[in-house]
Amino acid sequence: MLYVFYAAIALACVGSVAFSLLARRATEPKARGLHAARTNLCMGALLVLAAAVQFVLFEPDTVRIIVGSLFLLIGIFNLFAGLRNYGYFSRM
């Protein structure tokens, strides 16, 4: 179970970096927006997975719960923003 979390986190991290680089190098606004939306989706998945690791794999502690909750909230916001932006730029 531990390796699944870490593999998913590594995959989300690599996807976030790759799509960020593609977004910065794209010249068309549509391609730039789509890559930025995918970056948001990967970053949101990364943060949600990091929150899941905090909640599932370690002993509950006040600081761990607060940090995990913040990661979860920011991750959900990034997922929502990525989905919204992906829908917007895919219709352009």
C-alpha positions, 0 to 999 in steps of 0.5 A, spaced: 500 500 500 505 504 501 508 503 494 502 505 491 501 511 494 508 513 493 508 511 485 502 515 484 505 521 488 511 520 483 507 520 477 503 526 479 509 530 480 512 528 474 506 530 470 505 536 473 512 538 471 512 536 464 505 539 463 508 545 466 514 545 462 509 544 456 504 550 458 510 555 458 513 553 451 506 553 448 505 558 443 498 558 442 493 560 447 489 554 447 495 549 447 497 553 453 491 553 457 490 546 456 497 544 458 496 549 464 489 545 466 493 539 466 498 541 470 492 544 475 489 537 475 496 533 476 498 538 482 491 537 485 492 529 485 499 530 488 496 534 494 490 529 495 494 523 495 499 527 500 493 528 504 491 521 504 498 519 506 498 523 512 491 521 514 492 513 512 499 511 513 501 515 520 499 516 527 494 521 528 497 527 530 494 535 531 499 538 526 498 532 521 491 532 521 491 540 520 497 539 514 493 533 511 486 538 511 490 543 508 493 539 503 486 536 501 483 543 501 488 546 496 488 539 492 480 539 491 481 546 489 486 545 484 482 539 481 476 543 481 480 549 477 483 544 472 477 541 470 473 548 469 479 550 465 480 544 461 473 544 459 473 552 457 480 551 453 477 544 450 471 548 447 475 554 444 
